[in-house]
Amino acid sequence: MNSLPELIDKIAERTNLSKEDIEKKIEEKLVELSYLVSKEGAAYIVAKELGIDLLEKKDRSLKIKNIIPGMSKVDIDGKILKISDVKEFEREGGMGKVVSILLGDETGSVRVVCWDANISKLSGLKEGDSIRITNAYSRTNIFGNVEVHLGENSSIEKIEKAIEVPENLAREGLSSGPKRKRLDKVRDGEFIETKATIVSILENKFYSCPECNSRVEKISDDFFCKDHGKVKPVENLMISGYMDDGFGAVRYLAFREIAEKILSMNPLGRELIFVGRVRKNRLYGNLEINIRDVFPLNIEEEIKKLCG
């Protein structure tokens, strides 16, 4: 708490009152309250009655790595790494719109989703801007990653704050940088980078809700989301199979854009760099890797890592 002279100075700076007048008001407030508060407490009350809030605002913002699913009041500061185009979709009762941004800080990155009217809250923002999001909520998406969603009472504002995002943390939906691992050494829950060769590919399609990305259930000829009812689903690509690095073989999965990116690289029998999250298959209990990104093998970079 500030000292009484500091409080009087702050009130004087923000009003036309002299210090003597402020001290008199504080004394009058003490008498009114039968001296049940301290002089400092009376100064805060006087300031409040004059329309001045002297209480220090505590920073309630979370670091991205600390966001978990199911939080109802999420405040975060971050740097915009990417803004998607507006995506329109058809749903029962009309058309909907969605935009997502990739937000990063020094601890990681997270996808922030804006629906319909909330999209206007992004007006004027661009990649590279530092922003503050308040009163949002978090949930798990179809891939098991945490996302932040804007609600009706959420707000976004541009802030003058330098936020540095390490390059290896700017991966969508991930909260820590990958660690290079051999496939025979991976463990459940690890976020890894591995140098491996895809030895088999199986392509599948699945359908999701255009609003929340959750899987939908087909009943007769219609598709239903547990949260949004009857919807016109989005068709998505999924690929799966096995990858081998010479030390072990592990099943992999990849979805949507990442699945398309992998297929475009003609991966069968080709050594590539994969980044992904290791998880245990709930049905069979074996480990598998949910691929989040893939890169061509850079021989010079590999030599640097070996020599480093």
Secondary structure, DSSP 8 states (H G I E B T S, - for coil): ---HHHHHHHHHHTSS--HHHHHHHHHHHHHHTTT-S-HHHHHHHHHHHTT---S------B-GGG--TT-SSEEEEEEEEEE---EEEEETTEEEEEEEEEEEETTEEEEEEEEGGGGGGGTT--TT-EEEEEEEEEEE-TTS-EEEE--TT-EEEE--------GGG-STT-SS--EE--GGG--TT-EEEEEEEE---EEEEEEE-TTT--B-EEETTEEEETTTEEE--EEEEEEEEEEE-SS-EEEEEEEHHHHHHHHHT--BT-EEEEEEEEEE-TTT--EEEEEEEEEE--HHHHHHHHH-
